[in-house]
Amino acid sequence: MANKNVINPPLIFIALTIILTNILDRVNATDPGTGLCRQTTHNDLCLSILKADPRSDLKFSPSGVATILRDSALSTSADAAAKITDLLKSASDKQEIASLKSCSGGYSSAILSLKSIKFDVIDRKTYLSMVSAVNAGTMAGRDCEASFKEGAGVPSPLTAINRRLGDVCDTLLEIISYAVGEALNIE
């Protein structure tokens, strides 16, 4: 008479292999946004922004990753605006004051434009309006930096933040372009 309490080791091995394979597949597929970021020019920046954002539900699609990057661009723009306000309080050089005021206007426009973007649908119909809004952010940093070089030129106290905004916006544009390219392949 066979013992019914004996465990069949090969059956357990097969069952555990199937379960572990399923778990590992889920772990590897939990963050497709990482794959999107790796395709961008500023992939380290994109990955760090994605990693720092707690909204894991947004990391599964190009529109979610675009939302995270847009929010980072908004945060960077708001930080720049606050820094400009502080710098204007202590500025005495006419060129510096003029440059800071120019930067302030550019960043205000960038914030309004970036806030207007909704990434519910990224396709060829929404592409141009999205690119236009993101370019406002890109141009805010570039124009701000250029304003300090006009006339006699004064050193820009905003170089790092201007570059960061440009890099985030450039990455966002790459994600939007990728999503439109994917949409065109599906149609």
FIRO-340316 format. One record per residue: residue in three letters; x, y, z of N, C-alpha, C in turn. Coordinates in Angstrom, 3 decimals, padded with zeros to 6 digits, always signed. Layout:
FIRO-340316
 type      nxx      nyy      nzz     caxx     cayy     cazz      cxx      cyy      czz
  ALA        X        Y        Z        X        Y        Z        X        Y        Z
...
//
This chain:
FIRO-340316
 type      nxx      nyy      nzz     caxx     cayy     cazz      cxx      cyy      czz
  MET +000.839 -001.175 +000.000 +000.000 +000.000 +000.000 +000.890 +001.245 +000.000
  ALA +000.601 +002.171 -000.898 +001.396 +003.391 -001.043 +001.035 +004.384 +000.053
  ASN +002.044 +005.122 +000.494 +001.823 +006.133 +001.514 +001.273 +007.390 +000.847
  LYS +000.102 +007.836 +001.284 -000.546 +008.999 +000.672 +000.051 +010.320 +001.155
  ASN +000.848 +010.309 +002.171 +001.423 +011.537 +002.728 +002.775 +011.896 +002.118
  VAL +003.256 +011.130 +001.157 +004.547 +011.389 +000.532 +004.396 +012.538 -000.468
  ILE +005.311 +013.491 -000.383 +005.304 +014.644 -001.282 +006.080 +014.286 -002.534
  ASN +005.547 +014.629 -003.669 +006.181 +014.328 -004.941 +007.158 +015.458 -005.291
  PRO +008.479 +015.270 -005.063 +009.442 +016.346 -005.295 +009.444 +016.909 -006.718
  PRO +009.367 +016.107 -007.769 +009.356 +016.706 -009.114 +008.135 +017.604 -009.347
  LEU +007.010 +017.214 -008.802 +005.801 +018.029 -008.959 +005.941 +019.355 -008.225
  ILE +006.505 +019.336 -007.050 +006.729 +020.568 -006.278 +007.727 +021.464 -007.017
  PHE +008.786 +020.865 -007.554 +009.773 +021.642 -008.300 +009.139 +022.353 -009.497
  ILE +008.319 +021.641 -010.231 +007.650 +022.220 -011.401 +006.705 +023.333 -010.975
  ALA +005.946 +023.112 -009.918 +005.013 +024.130 -009.433 +005.756 +025.377 -008.973
  LEU +006.834 +025.209 -008.219 +007.624 +026.364 -007.755 +008.271 +027.107 -008.917
  THR +008.739 +026.391 -009.915 +009.334 +027.022 -011.091 +008.310 +027.898 -011.809
  ILE +007.116 +027.385 -011.977 +006.056 +028.159 -012.640 +005.701 +029.397 -011.824
  ILE +005.567 +029.237 -010.523 +005.213 +030.371 -009.655 +006.315 +031.422 -009.673
  LEU +007.575 +031.012 -009.520 +008.682 +031.970 -009.505 +008.845 +032.675 -010.845
  THR +008.665 +031.956 -011.935 +008.745 +032.572 -013.262 +007.677 +033.646 -013.411
  ASN +006.487 +033.358 -012.942 +005.386 +034.317 -013.003 +005.696 +035.555 -012.166
  ILE +006.231 +035.357 -010.976 +006.572 +036.485 -010.092 +007.677 +037.332 -010.723
  LEU +008.729 +036.681 -011.249 +009.825 +037.426 -011.867 +009.366 +038.203 -013.097
  ASP +008.468 +037.626 -013.878 +007.924 +038.344 -015.031 +007.196 +039.600 -014.590
  ARG +006.459 +039.518 -013.505 +005.740 +040.696 -012.993 +006.710 +041.743 -012.494
  VAL +007.766 +041.325 -011.789 +008.756 +042.268 -011.281 +009.426 +042.991 -012.441
  ASN +009.795 +042.277 -013.496 +010.460 +042.896 -014.639 +009.530 +043.812 -015.421
  ALA +008.226 +043.582 -015.344 +007.279 +044.378 -016.115 +006.640 +045.486 -015.286
  THR +007.091 +045.671 -014.042 +006.426 +046.636 -013.181 +006.720 +048.076 -013.550
  ASP +007.748 +048.349 -014.312 +008.106 +049.735 -014.586 +008.513 +049.940 -016.043
  PRO +007.555 +049.858 -016.963 +007.886 +050.094 -018.369 +008.412 +051.498 -018.635
  GLY +008.103 +052.436 -017.753 +008.603 +053.797 -017.912 +010.122 +053.845 -017.936
  THR +010.752 +052.921 -017.232 +012.209 +052.846 -017.239 +012.721 +052.607 -018.659
  GLY +012.041 +051.739 -019.392 +012.425 +051.481 -020.776 +012.283 +052.718 -021.645
  LEU +011.222 +053.491 -021.403 +011.044 +054.745 -022.150 +012.170 +055.716 -021.833
  CYS +012.480 +055.853 -020.546 +013.541 +056.790 -020.156 +014.888 +056.405 -020.752
  ARG +015.150 +055.128 -020.840 +016.433 +054.674 -021.380 +016.599 +055.040 -022.845
  GLN +015.509 +055.337 -023.538 +015.568 +055.704 -024.952 +015.795 +057.200 -025.162
  THR +015.817 +057.971 -024.093 +015.935 +059.426 -024.224 +017.386 +059.885 -024.134
  THR +017.629 +061.085 -024.610 +018.967 +061.673 -024.573 +019.453 +061.870 -023.140
  HIS +018.584 +062.353 -022.286 +018.936 +062.606 -020.878 +018.371 +061.474 -020.025
  ASN +018.783 +060.240 -020.342 +018.162 +059.089 -019.696 +018.412 +059.032 -018.192
  ASP +019.569 +059.456 -017.716 +019.812 +059.439 -016.269 +018.880 +060.401 -015.546
  LEU +018.689 +061.576 -016.125 +017.768 +062.550 -015.544 +016.346 +061.990 -015.539
  CYS +015.927 +061.437 -016.655 +014.586 +060.860 -016.770 +014.382 +059.754 -015.735
  LEU +015.357 +058.873 -015.616 +015.252 +057.770 -014.652 +015.195 +058.275 -013.219
  SER +015.982 +059.296 -012.907 +015.964 +059.821 -011.531 +014.629 +060.503 -011.214
  ILE +014.056 +061.194 -012.182 +012.744 +061.826 -011.975 +011.688 +060.750 -011.790
  LEU +011.739 +059.733 -012.625 +010.773 +058.639 -012.537 +010.889 +057.912 -011.195
  LYS +012.124 +057.646 -010.781 +012.356 +056.932 -009.526 +011.874 +057.746 -008.322
  ALA +012.047 +059.055 -008.376 +011.668 +059.910 -007.254 +010.162 +060.123 -007.145
  ASP +009.449 +059.904 -008.232 +008.006 +060.144 -008.219 +007.279 +058.954 -007.599
  PRO +006.428 +059.220 -006.600 +005.750 +058.116 -005.910 +004.556 +057.523 -006.671
  ARG +004.146 +058.147 -007.757 +002.944 +057.695 -008.473 +003.261 +056.536 -009.413
  SER +003.374 +055.349 -008.838 +003.763 +054.176 -009.639 +002.750 +053.856 -010.727
  ASP +001.495 +054.248 -010.536 +000.469 +053.974 -011.549 +000.719 +054.728 -012.848
  LEU +001.513 +055.785 -012.806 +001.790 +056.571 -014.011 +002.992 +056.049 -014.796
  LYS +003.712 +055.094 -014.242 +004.953 +054.628 -014.851 +004.741 +053.515 -015.870
  PHE +003.488 +053.259 -016.224 +003.176 +052.152 -017.112 +002.868 +052.564 -018.545
  SER +002.906 +053.849 -018.849 +002.546 +054.281 -020.199 +003.295 +055.564 -020.557
  PRO +003.430 +055.824 -021.838 +004.057 +057.091 -022.245 +003.311 +058.311 -021.697
  SER +001.981 +058.256 -021.655 +001.237 +059.412 -021.140 +001.497 +059.610 -019.646
  GLY +001.659 +058.528 -018.909 +001.977 +058.640 -017.487 +003.372 +059.194 -017.261
  VAL +004.338 +058.684 -018.023 +005.713 +059.180 -017.912 +005.760 +060.650 -018.316
  ALA +005.016 +061.017 -019.361 +004.952 +062.418 -019.789 +004.377 +063.294 -018.679
  THR +003.365 +062.799 -017.984 +002.771 +063.554 -016.874 +003.797 +063.779 -015.770
  ILE +004.550 +062.747 -015.437 +005.583 +062.874 -014.405 +006.635 +063.897 -014.824
  LEU +007.083 +063.833 -016.074 +008.089 +064.790 -016.558 +007.531 +066.204 -016.612
  ARG +006.274 +066.341 -017.052 +005.650 +067.669 -017.069 +005.595 +068.253 -015.659
  ASP +005.235 +067.424 -014.682 +005.168 +067.900 -013.305 +006.546 +068.294 -012.777
  SER +007.568 +067.577 -013.206 +008.932 +067.947 -012.831 +009.318 +069.280 -013.466
  ALA +008.930 +069.482 -014.722 +009.200 +070.762 -015.397 +008.464 +071.900 -014.694
  LEU +007.232 +071.629 -014.266 +006.477 +072.647 -013.520 +007.158 +072.980 -012.194
  SER +007.615 +071.957 -011.503 +008.300 +072.169 -010.234 +009.589 +072.963 -010.427
  THR +010.331 +072.612 -011.454 +011.571 +073.336 -011.760 +011.273 +074.790 -012.111
  SER +010.219 +075.011 -012.892 +009.829 +076.377 -013.266 +009.399 +077.183 -012.042
  ALA +008.646 +076.553 -011.151 +008.210 +077.236 -009.922 +009.412 +077.568 -009.038
  ASP +010.377 +076.642 -008.958 +011.601 +076.913 -008.186 +012.368 +078.087 -008.788
  ALA +012.434 +078.116 -010.119 +013.128 +079.216 -010.791 +012.425 +080.542 -010.522
  ALA +011.103 +080.544 -010.606 +010.332 +081.770 -010.363 +010.563 +082.281 -008.941
  ALA +010.583 +081.370 -007.978 +010.818 +081.773 -006.584 +012.232 +082.334 -006.412
  LYS +013.204 +081.686 -007.060 +014.584 +082.169 -006.976 +014.715 +083.542 -007.624
  ILE +014.037 +083.753 -008.732 +014.068 +085.049 -009.412 +013.498 +086.132 -008.508
  THR +012.395 +085.837 -007.862 +011.775 +086.794 -006.933 +012.755 +087.175 -005.828
  ASP +013.444 +086.179 -005.267 +014.434 +086.458 -004.221 +015.606 +087.274 -004.753
  LEU +016.076 +086.934 -005.948 +017.211 +087.659 -006.528 +016.850 +089.109 -006.849
  LEU +015.616 +089.345 -007.266 +015.191 +090.717 -007.572 +015.195 +091.605 -006.330
  LYS +014.978 +091.026 -005.176 +014.965 +091.800 -003.925 +016.329 +092.396 -003.604
  SER +017.390 +091.694 -004.007 +018.732 +092.174 -003.661 +019.528 +092.680 -004.861
  ALA +018.985 +092.601 -006.051 +019.721 +093.022 -007.254 +019.838 +094.543 -007.316
  SER +021.006 +095.013 -007.761 +021.203 +096.454 -007.905 +021.681 +096.838 -009.305
  ASP +022.282 +095.900 -010.010 +022.775 +096.142 -011.355 +021.595 +096.205 -012.332
  LYS +021.559 +097.283 -013.162 +020.439 +097.462 -014.096 +020.301 +096.301 -015.069
  GLN +021.421 +095.809 -015.594 +021.396 +094.685 -016.531 +020.843 +093.433 -015.844
  GLU +021.288 +093.195 -014.625 +020.816 +092.018 -013.886 +019.317 +092.115 -013.599
  ILE +018.864 +093.301 -013.208 +017.435 +093.504 -012.927 +016.614 +093.272 -014.194
  ALA +017.075 +093.833 -015.311 +016.354 +093.652 -016.583 +016.311 +092.174 -016.973
  SER +017.425 +091.487 -016.796 +017.482 +090.062 -017.130 +016.551 +089.252 -016.229
  LEU +016.571 +089.540 -014.949 +015.704 +088.812 -014.006 +014.229 +089.051 -014.315
  LYS +013.885 +090.283 -014.684 +012.488 +090.566 -015.040 +012.098 +089.821 -016.315
  SER +013.018 +089.769 -017.264 +012.766 +089.013 -018.490 +012.571 +087.525 -018.166
  CYS +013.420 +087.009 -017.315 +013.314 +085.601 -016.896 +011.994 +085.342 -016.193
  SER +011.594 +086.274 -015.356 +010.345 +086.122 -014.617 +009.156 +085.985 -015.568
  GLY +009.124 +086.832 -016.585 +008.047 +086.761 -017.574 +008.066 +085.447 -018.341
  GLY +009.252 +085.006 -018.714 +009.389 +083.742 -019.441 +008.941 +082.550 -018.608
  TYR +009.324 +082.539 -017.355 +008.937 +081.430 -016.486 +007.442 +081.453 -016.167
  SER +006.865 +082.637 -016.054 +005.408 +082.715 -015.841 +004.660 +082.113 -017.023
  SER +005.106 +082.446 -018.232 +004.497 +081.876 -019.444 +004.695 +080.365 -019.506
  ALA +005.885 +079.918 -019.137 +006.180 +078.483 -019.161 +005.265 +077.725 -018.209
  ILE +005.070 +078.265 -017.025 +004.209 +077.610 -016.039 +002.784 +077.500 -016.565
  LEU +002.276 +078.574 -017.134 +000.912 +078.528 -017.695 +000.804 +077.511 -018.826
  SER +001.789 +077.501 -019.702 +001.766 +076.562 -020.830 +001.866 +075.114 -020.364
  LEU +002.784 +074.851 -019.449 +002.962 +073.482 -018.963 +001.725 +072.985 -018.212
  LYS +001.080 +073.876 -017.469 -000.138 +073.486 -016.748 -001.271 +073.125 -017.707
  SER -001.231 +073.681 -018.897 -002.329 +073.467 -019.844 -002.299 +072.093 -020.520
  ILE -001.168 +071.397 -020.434 -001.031 +070.121 -021.152 -001.722 +068.995 -020.389
  LYS -002.551 +068.264 -021.102 -003.172 +067.045 -020.578 -002.696 +065.903 -021.462
  PHE -002.219 +064.839 -020.856 -001.655 +063.732 -021.615 -002.591 +062.531 -021.713
  ASP -003.887 +062.772 -021.590 -004.840 +061.664 -021.704 -004.697 +060.961 -023.044
  VAL -004.539 +061.750 -024.095 -004.362 +061.200 -025.436 -003.159 +061.894 -026.069
  ILE -002.188 +061.084 -026.455 -001.034 +061.614 -027.194 -001.097 +060.978 -028.581
  ASP -001.429 +061.792 -029.570 -001.480 +061.302 -030.946 -001.172 +062.457 -031.880
  ARG -001.288 +062.232 -033.170 -000.912 +063.277 -034.125 -001.836 +064.490 -034.044
  LYS -003.050 +064.318 -033.526 -003.976 +065.454 -033.391 -003.583 +066.365 -032.239
  THR -003.025 +065.796 -031.179 -002.653 +066.587 -029.997 -001.167 +066.962 -029.982
  TYR -000.403 +066.371 -030.884 +001.048 +066.517 -030.885 +001.503 +067.977 -030.939
  LEU +001.018 +068.735 -031.899 +001.501 +070.112 -032.071 +001.208 +070.998 -030.877
  SER +000.030 +070.859 -030.273 -000.282 +071.685 -029.107 +000.591 +071.301 -027.918
  MET +000.893 +070.011 -027.782 +001.774 +069.573 -026.697 +003.194 +070.087 -026.900
  VAL +003.685 +069.962 -028.113 +005.038 +070.426 -028.411 +005.147 +071.924 -028.176
  SER +004.140 +072.657 -028.591 +004.139 +074.107 -028.393 +004.189 +074.463 -026.909
  ALA +003.398 +073.772 -026.104 +003.369 +074.056 -024.664 +004.697 +073.691 -024.003
  VAL +005.269 +072.557 -024.377 +006.548 +072.146 -023.788 +007.663 +073.083 -024.243
  ASN +007.612 +073.535 -025.489 +008.628 +074.468 -025.981 +008.646 +075.769 -025.193
  ALA +007.511 +076.160 -024.633 +007.490 +077.358 -023.784 +008.421 +077.165 -022.590
  GLY +008.433 +075.955 -022.055 +009.350 +075.660 -020.957 +010.801 +075.653 -021.425
  THR +011.040 +075.019 -022.547 +012.397 +074.962 -023.100 +012.926 +076.372 -023.358
  MET +012.090 +077.184 -023.970 +012.514 +078.537 -024.330 +012.676 +079.445 -023.117
  ALA +011.903 +079.214 -022.066 +012.027 +080.046 -020.863 +013.451 +079.988 -020.322
  GLY +013.972 +078.787 -020.203 +015.338 +078.643 -019.692 +016.387 +079.201 -020.644
  ARG +016.222 +078.919 -021.929 +017.204 +079.395 -022.920 +017.174 +080.920 -023.043
  ASP +015.974 +081.484 -023.097 +015.860 +082.944 -023.216 +016.368 +083.633 -021.949
  CYS +016.088 +083.026 -020.810 +016.569 +083.587 -019.545 +018.093 +083.649 -019.558
  GLU +018.700 +082.560 -019.943 +020.164 +082.502 -019.981 +020.718 +083.525 -020.963
  ALA +020.086 +083.634 -022.113 +020.547 +084.576 -023.139 +020.418 +086.021 -022.675
  SER +019.403 +086.313 -021.865 +019.201 +087.696 -021.410 +020.366 +088.195 -020.557
  PHE +021.049 +087.306 -019.895 +022.189 +087.716 -019.078 +023.423 +088.010 -019.928
  LYS +023.427 +087.557 -021.160 +024.571 +087.761 -022.045 +024.424 +089.019 -022.888
  GLU +023.256 +089.650 -022.855 +023.025 +090.865 -023.643 +023.805 +092.033 -023.047
  GLY +024.054 +093.024 -023.876 +024.744 +094.227 -023.415 +026.130 +093.888 -022.905
  ALA +026.446 +094.419 -021.727 +027.759 +094.177 -021.128 +027.856 +092.747 -020.616
  GLY +026.722 +092.143 -020.395 +026.699 +090.758 -019.918 +027.032 +090.661 -018.443
  VAL +026.207 +089.951 -017.747 +026.462 +089.662 -016.339 +026.298 +088.148 -016.161
  PRO +027.005 +087.598 -015.192 +026.881 +086.154 -014.982 +025.458 +085.777 -014.557
  SER +024.961 +084.723 -015.110 +023.615 +084.274 -014.769 +023.636 +083.455 -013.479
  PRO +022.825 +083.843 -012.513 +022.723 +083.049 -011.286 +021.742 +081.874 -011.454
  LEU +021.189 +081.732 -012.658 +020.150 +080.731 -012.897 +020.577 +079.641 -013.883
  THR +021.867 +079.586 -014.198 +022.338 +078.651 -015.223 +021.924 +077.207 -014.930
  ALA +022.134 +076.736 -013.726 +021.831 +075.331 -013.398 +020.351 +075.020 -013.550
  ILE +019.514 +075.892 -013.046 +018.074 +075.642 -013.117 +017.558 +075.803 -014.548
  ASN +018.140 +076.737 -015.311 +017.765 +076.897 -016.720 +018.116 +075.639 -017.522
  ARG +019.298 +075.092 -017.259 +019.709 +073.861 -017.958 +018.815 +072.688 -017.579
  ARG +018.513 +072.579 -016.300 +017.665 +071.468 -015.858 +016.301 +071.535 -016.544
  LEU +015.705 +072.715 -016.570 +014.406 +072.844 -017.220 +014.503 +072.466 -018.694
  GLY +015.541 +072.928 -019.367 +015.723 +072.582 -020.775 +015.864 +071.080 -020.972
  ASP +016.631 +070.433 -020.102 +016.838 +068.994 -020.216 +015.554 +068.209 -019.935
  VAL +014.794 +068.639 -018.924 +013.522 +067.961 -018.613 +012.546 +068.135 -019.779
  CYS +012.458 +069.346 -020.306 +011.544 +069.597 -021.427 +011.972 +068.850 -022.686
  ASP +013.270 +068.791 -022.955 +013.750 +068.029 -024.108 +013.377 +066.553 -023.969
  THR +013.505 +066.025 -022.766 +013.154 +064.625 -022.503 +011.656 +064.415 -022.671
  LEU +010.881 +065.357 -022.178 +009.429 +065.280 -022.323 +009.034 +065.274 -023.804
  LEU +009.688 +066.101 -024.596 +009.418 +066.116 -026.039 +009.752 +064.773 -026.686
  GLU +010.828 +064.148 -026.237 +011.186 +062.832 -026.778 +010.120 +061.787 -026.431
  ILE +009.602 +061.826 -025.219 +008.564 +060.874 -024.800 +007.292 +061.107 -025.617
  ILE +006.921 +062.363 -025.815 +005.727 +062.680 -026.611 +005.917 +062.181 -028.046
  SER +007.078 +062.433 -028.614 +007.357 +061.978 -029.983 +007.321 +060.459 -030.070
  TYR +007.866 +059.800 -029.071 +007.825 +058.336 -029.042 +006.375 +057.844 -029.018
  ALA +005.562 +058.468 -028.170 +004.154 +058.053 -028.043 +003.402 +058.273 -029.352
  VAL +003.650 +059.378 -030.025 +002.981 +059.626 -031.319 +003.459 +058.603 -032.333
  GLY +004.723 +058.293 -032.331 +005.240 +057.269 -033.243 +004.598 +055.923 -032.982
  GLU +004.417 +055.582 -031.723 +003.737 +054.324 -031.379 +002.285 +054.352 -031.830
  ALA +001.619 +055.490 -031.658 +000.211 +055.605 -032.074 +000.079 +055.447 -033.584
  LEU +001.036 +055.989 -034.327 +000.986 +055.879 -035.778 +001.220 +054.436 -036.226
  ASN +002.042 +053.702 -035.486 +002.276 +052.294 -035.832 +001.056 +051.425 -035.569
  ILE +000.248 +051.840 -034.612 -000.947 +051.063 -034.258 -002.061 +051.285 -035.259
  GLU -002.178 +052.497 -035.767 -003.300 +052.829 -036.645 -003.268 +052.130 -037.966
//
